């Protein structure tokens, strides 16, 4: 499942998503990791807005700042039942994260985790469904954060990571407004695996395993 991804530059993201208000500020990156702030599209008072959210959801009801592993993704079957996500789902706190691609890992027979870069064929920017929440500390510190929705893998993802893996919920262009502003049942209906034939993947350098590395060479195919 996507634990790192590639972020397009702000101009490309705004051209693709056309936010009515843009509060965000970011540049292209090639190794986005959980706990970092990432751009997201969401609705506010009937208008779309571009904002920066922390990747790794902190539910509003959390009493203390969490110190464990961030919740970077949530299985689609748990969005309306798991305590950490249920309130965000019921309050329609849905968003879309712009991406240019993402990384997944295949475990080889020698137990080596080989990284792959995955992207959409013929598309330089796409959007992934996520949920967000707003946490306020006792000292009035505010963190708005998000988790990616995880679906069952399509054929391409299953070949790389195995049939029990997952894949990010890529939102089709025609479904974006429904995901952001539709009813819960309407939004749930657009969450389906993206067609494998419209995606491609290639192995990349294990340099991606380090969070400190961030350069265009990370997405270059290697033998």
Beta strands, then each sheet from edge to edge (+ up, - down):
strand 1: 4-7
strand 2: 21-22
strand 3: 29-33
strand 4: 37-44
strand 5: 47-55
strand 6: 73-75
strand 7: 94-99
strand 8: 101-107
strand 9: 113-120
strand 10: 126-136
strand 11: 142-152
strand 12: 166-168
strand 13: 170-171
strand 14: 199-203
sheet 1: 3+ 1- 8+ 9- 14+
sheet 2: 2+ 5+ 4- 7+ 10- 11+ 6+
sheet 3: 2+ 5+ 4- 7+ 10- 13+
sheet 4: 2+ 5+ 4- 7+ 10- 11+ 12-
end
